[in-house]
């Protein structure tokens, strides 16, 4: 948590923005401390933004939260979107195109109040990272966009919020910003998560990380799921980290 506090001191706090590929819309989690909401903006061919609608999530935010957490998700088929309420530790589900809220998922074992709740779609599942309780939870996406917990939450060694799935939904990676690592998991057809190789500890494989520390704060992946990149929130200077994911885990960091 000390490392995250330092990051807060040097990086402005942003709301989370999700871009709906090829649909010309932006989804913005306003992360309000009371009565949280999300804005849907249209994007013109010239890049101009226009507010389409503001929808209420029915929960509360953190009023900022961890700047790198993906606190929204939009279904690849554009039938659903989800907005995390980190303050009330729930996830609001919405249908597209009606923008109707269909429910709020919550579970007593899951808490996002530390740094927020990260969301990523993995096929028919939403994989979620809960910073307050430090665990991953796989949620089944129902036909009305509501969410149902699959199995038991998976304990993690850090206050996690960054979580990203590959385009095919078969792998998911979570980063550990305080301890300088990342772990890849496979996602089975039943929603079970299985570790792919050992945790990637950047300090063990990159000499400058062992000297100055490396703190992966956000991540992205190529379309084929092979090459991963993270932002490095190191006080020695901003940089990026990268590695290749194979069947035995990460290599070539």
C-alpha positions in Angstrom: 0.0 0.0 0.0 2.9 2.4 0.6 3.9 2.1 -3.0 0.4 3.0 -4.2 0.3 6.0 -1.8 3.5 7.3 -3.5 1.9 6.8 -6.9 -1.1 8.8 -5.9 1.2 11.6 -4.9 2.8 11.9 -8.4 0.0 10.8 -10.7 -3.3 12.6 -11.2 -6.4 10.5 -10.5 -8.5 9.8 -13.5 -11.9 8.3 -14.1 -11.8 5.1 -16.1 -12.6 5.3 -19.8 -13.5 2.4 -22.1 -13.7 2.6 -25.8 -16.3 0.5 -27.6 -14.4 -0.6 -30.7 -16.0 0.3 -34.0 -19.2 1.6 -32.4 -18.2 5.3 -31.9 -18.9 5.5 -28.2 -16.9 6.1 -24.9 -18.0 4.7 -21.5 -16.8 6.7 -18.5 -17.0 5.6 -14.9 -17.4 8.9 -12.9 -16.5 7.1 -9.7 -18.6 9.5 -7.6 -18.3 9.2 -3.8 -22.1 9.3 -3.6 -24.6 8.2 -6.3 -22.0 6.9 -8.8 -22.8 7.2 -12.5 -21.4 6.5 -15.9 -21.4 8.7 -18.9 -21.8 7.4 -22.5 -20.4 9.8 -25.1 -20.7 9.5 -28.8 -17.6 10.0 -30.9 -17.9 11.7 -34.3 -15.8 11.0 -37.4 -13.7 14.1 -36.5 -13.2 12.9 -32.9 -15.6 15.3 -31.3 -17.4 14.0 -28.1 -21.0 14.5 -27.2 -22.8 13.3 -24.1 -25.4 10.7 -25.1 -26.6 9.7 -21.7 -25.7 9.5 -18.0 -26.8 6.3 -16.2 -26.9 5.7 -12.5 -25.1 2.6 -11.2 -27.0 2.5 -7.9 -23.7 2.3 -6.0 -20.9 4.5 -4.8 -17.3 5.1 -6.0 -14.0 6.1 -4.4 -13.8 9.6 -5.8 -10.7 8.8 -7.7 -9.3 5.4 -7.0 -6.3 3.7 -8.6 -5.7 5.5 -11.9 -4.8 2.3 -13.9 -7.7 0.1 -12.9 -10.0 -0.9 -15.7 -13.2 -0.1 -13.9 -15.5 -0.6 -16.9 -16.0 -3.3 -19.4 -17.9 -3.5 -22.7 -19.0 -6.8 -24.2 -17.4 -7.6 -27.5 -20.8 -8.3 -29.0 -22.0 -4.9 -27.7 -25.0 -6.4 -25.9 -23.8 -5.5 -22.3 -21.6 -3.2 -20.4 -20.5 -3.2 -16.7 -19.4 -0.4 -14.3 -17.6 -1.1 -11.0 -18.7 0.7 -7.9 -15.6 0.5 -5.8 -17.0 2.3 -2.8 -19.9 -0.1 -2.4 -18.0 -3.1 -3.8 -20.5 -4.0 -6.5 -20.7 -4.2 -10.3 -23.7 -2.6 -12.2 -24.9 -4.5 -15.3 -26.5 -2.7 -18.3 -28.1 -3.9 -21.5 -27.3 -2.3 -24.9 -29.0 -0.6 -26.7 -31.6 0.2 -24.1 -29.0 1.2 -21.5 -31.3 -0.3 -18.9 -29.6 -1.4 -15.7 -30.4 -5.1 -15.0 -28.7 -5.6 -11.7 -25.9 -5.0 -9.2 -23.6 -8.0 -8.4 -22.2 -8.1 -4.9 -20.6 -10.7 -2.7 -19.6 -10.5 1.0 -16.2 -12.0 0.2 -15.3 -9.4 -2.4 -14.2 -5.9 -1.6 -12.8 -3.3 -3.9 -12.5 -0.4 -1.5 -8.7 -0.1 -1.5 -7.8 0.7 -5.1 -11.0 -0.2 -7.0 -12.4 -3.2 -8.9 -10.8 -4.2 -12.3 -13.0 -5.8 -15.0 -12.2 -7.7 -18.2 -14.4 -9.8 -20.4 -13.1 -13.3 -21.1 -15.5 -15.0 -23.5 -18.7 -15.7 -21.6 -17.2 -14.6 -18.3 -16.2 -11.4 -16.6 -12.9 -11.8 -14.7 -12.8 -9.3 -11.8 -10.0 -8.0 -9.6 -10.9 -6.9 -6.1 -8.3 -4.7 -4.4 -9.7 -4.6 -0.9 -9.9 -8.3 -0.5 -7.0 -9.1 -2.8 -8.7 -11.8 -4.9 -9.8 -12.6 -8.4 -13.4 -13.7 -9.1 -14.8 -15.1 -12.2 -18.4 -14.1 -13.0 -20.7 -15.8 -15.5 -22.4 -13.3 -17.9 -26.1 -14.1 -18.0 -28.4 -13.5 -20.9 -29.7 -10.3 -19.3 -26.1 -9.0 -18.6 -26.3 -9.8 -14.9 -23.5 -11.6 -13.2 -23.2 -14.8 -11.2 -20.1 -15.9 -9.2 -18.4 -19.0 -10.6 -16.6 -21.2 -8.0 -14.6 -19.5 -5.2 -12.6 -16.3 -5.4 -8.9 -16.9 -5.9 -6.6 -15.2 -3.3 -3.8 -13.0 -4.7 -0.5 -11.8 -3.1 -1.2 -8.1 -3.7 -3.9 -5.4 -3.8 -4.8 -6.1 -7.4 -6.8 -4.0 -9.8 -5.2 -4.4 -13.2 -6.6 -7.4 -15.0 -6.7 -8.0 -18.8 -8.0 -10.8 -20.9 -6.7 -11.8 -24.4 -9.0 -11.2 -27.3 -10.1 -14.8 -27.5 -10.9 -14.9 -23.7 -8.7 -17.9 -23.1 -6.0 -16.2 -21.0 -6.0 -13.4 -18.4 -3.2 -11.6 -16.7 -3.2 -9.7 -13.4 -0.4 -7.4 -12.4 0.9 -6.9 -8.8 1.9 -3.2 -8.6 3.3 -3.2 -5.0 5.5 -6.3 -5.3 6.5 -5.8 -9.0 5.1 -8.9 -10.7 2.4 -10.3 -13.0 0.7 -13.7 -13.3 -1.0 -15.3 -16.2 -4.0 -17.7 -16.0 -5.8 -19.8 -18.5 -9.6 -19.6 -18.4 -11.4 -22.9 -18.9 -14.7 -23.4 -20.6 -16.2 -23.7 -17.1 -14.6 -20.5 -15.9 -11.8 -22.0 -13.8 -8.5 -20.1 -13.6 -5.3 -22.1 -13.8 -1.9 -20.4 -13.4 0.3 -20.5 -16.6 3.8 -20.9 -15.2 5.2 -19.1 -12.3 4.7 -15.4 -11.4 6.8 -13.1 -13.4 8.9 -11.1 -10.9 10.5 -8.2 -12.8 13.2 -7.7 -10.2 14.4 -11.3 -10.8 14.9 -10.9 -14.5 15.6 -7.2 -15.2 18.6 -5.7 -13.6 17.3 -2.2 -13.3 14.2 -3.5 -11.6 16.3 -5.1 -8.9 18.1 -1.8 -8.4 15.4 0.8 -8.5 12.2 -1.3 -8.4 9.6 -1.9 -11.0 5.9 -1.4 -10.4 3.5 -2.6 -13.2 0.5 -0.2 -13.1 -1.4 -0.9 -16.3 -1.2 -3.5 -19.0 -2.1 -4.3 -22.6 -1.6 -7.2 -25.0 -1.3 -7.7 -28.8 -4.3 -9.2 -30.6 -2.8 -12.7 -30.7 -2.2 -12.7 -26.9 1.6 -13.1 -27.2 3.2 -9.8 -26.3 2.3 -8.0 -23.1 3.3 -4.5 -22.0 2.9 -2.7 -18.7 3.5 0.9 -17.5 6.2 1.1 -14.9 5.4 3.7 -12.1 9.0 3.9 -10.8 10.2 7.1 -9.2 13.5 6.6 -11.0 11.6 7.6 -14.1 8.6 6.4 -16.1 9.2 3.5 -18.4 7.5 0.4 -19.9 7.9 -3.3 -19.2 7.3 -6.1 -21.7 7.3 -9.9 -21.9 6.2 -12.7 -24.1 3.5 -15.2 -22.9 3.8 -18.8 -23.9 2.4 -22.1 -22.7 4.9 -22.2 -19.8 4.5 -18.6 -18.7 6.3 -15.4 -19.3 9.7 -15.2 -21.0 11.9 -12.5 -22.5 11.0 -9.7 -20.0 
